[in-house]
Amino acid sequence: MAGGAPPHFAIIDVETTGLSPKKDRVVELAVVRVDHRGHVVDEWSTRFNPEGPVGATHIHGITQADVTHAPLFRDVATSIVPYISGLAIAAHNARFDLSFLRAEFRRAGWDVPWLPAYCTLDGSHHYFPHLDRRRLVDCCWSAQVPLHDAHSALGDARATASLLRHYLQSPGQMPPHPALLSVQHEARGVVWPTGPSRAPLAFHTDEPARRPSGRKHTLDARPKQPALVAQLTNLSLAEVIDEGAPIGTLAYVETLLDALEDGVISDDEANALQDLAEMFELVEADVTAAHSALLLALAHKALDDGRVSRDERAELETIALTLRLPAKLVPDLIKEADAARAARLSAKLRALPSDWVHGDPLRVGDKVVFTGFVERETQRTRLEQRSSELGVRVLGSVSGLTVMVVTDGSFAGGKLARAHELGTRVVDPETYAELLKHLQPAAIAIPQGKQAATAKAGATESRKATATPSKSSPGEVRAWGAANGYAVGVRGRLSAELREAYEQATGRVT
């Protein structure tokens, strides 16, 4: 395909055998060149023999047979340079594609110059600030441009070219992205060598680092609720940022989410994630914060139905291990997510009516048990479902943590006997329905009526009672704030005002 105007951008896309530019190879490369308005001038693509396994065929569709007679990258390198020399390079998640392209040229013996590039993923923050996910498919959908043959190099390069054209021709009310203007000028000064300066590096498929370990972290549980790993597709990057992922880790997190979506994380892929962190120039603290934020965001997903199933907990633990986080972190994250959910549900509730006659109210997060209902199963099911929707935990057995037992008196079994033994409150369905109708915010650390007096006493006196005050999770602070009339978001950073009030009222640190 050819146009009349000279090319200004070379849009590239690579399909690779894995995630690590250090150890994995380019198996397919496409270059689509466009003019200053984003119209296609010409395009070129080829597959390469990666001198080893092709990797994830289920993603890129390339089989071992497809590349048996394909050229080696080093044999084609000289013909690739004219397509990109003197042009600004563009790609979606450009650092990823460029890292692989540079690595292949270096293996081929070339001295690679600095390559000015524009990332359409980074640019999406300017042109589509509302997006939750910023994969190529998400950005193309927002720009209303087609994406055919996704995960083929040429298909993705063509779609990225269309996305770039949308950026270049954006309506007048949207100012151009400064990086999109500067990169074209920078590219004109880049000088490529005319050929390799040294012999190509040998590539060995039997390196110790690449030898399969036989171990995989498999996320293939089949719980009644959709598997958490299946929800990764719908997980918003904004959610991960809200939970504490540094802004600079966005591209890394996006790549990580894609890597996790097939549900199987091999040891090689886990090692490649470390290479990705280096590629995105992230320090260890950045990576740990991003991984923890992702895990916490998934814990919120697990709690959307009010409980974390055994399968979901196992998935969270497996993902934690995959991300090199301690599995023991999972209970704390679940607790934090549970407290945040309680805060969200509590924020919608109204005070009890002045003529309230039903004693202690039912609260978000309270644990209840149902028994009886021999001939009223439909009523029981309706009350249990409504309880779960509102944030009341319906359990199967009575314990010291059970707030009340709901029964119609049709069966006096072990649950009711245990309730009497423990002194647990027993109510009939009609009373419970009223308690549920007037549900109150989650329980707070101290009685609300004493809040002013406790706050007045100050943090100093509160902390004298405990030599080493325990640290509260953000979710607990949010729940307390919602119950005490503060404007509290479900997630994100806690305000200094809320932190100070909580610490003064409870004597616990945040």
Secondary structure, DSSP 8 states (H G I E B T S, - for coil): ---SS---EEEEEEEESSS-TTT--EEEEEEEEE-TTS-EEEEEEEE---SS----HHHH---HHHHTTS--HHHHHHHHHHHHTTSEEEETTHHHHHHHHHHHHHHTT-------EEEHHHHHHHH-TT-S--SHHHHHHHHT----STTSHHHHHHHHHHHHHHHHT--TTS---HHHHHHHHHHTT----SS-SS------TT-GGGS--S-EEE-----SS--GGGGGGG--HHHHHHTT--GGGHHHHHHHHHHHTTSEEEHHHHHHHHHHHHHTT--HHHHHHHHHHHHHHHHHHHGGGSS--HHHHHHHHHHHHHTT--TTHHHHHHHHHHHHHHHHHHTT-----TT--SSS--BTT-EEEEE--TT-HHHHHHHHHHHHHHT-EEESS--TT--EEEE-SS---HHHHHHHHHT-EEE-HHHHHHHHHT-B----SS-GGGHHHHHHHHHHHHHHT-SS--B--HHHHHHHHHHTT----SSS---HHHHHHHHHHH--B-
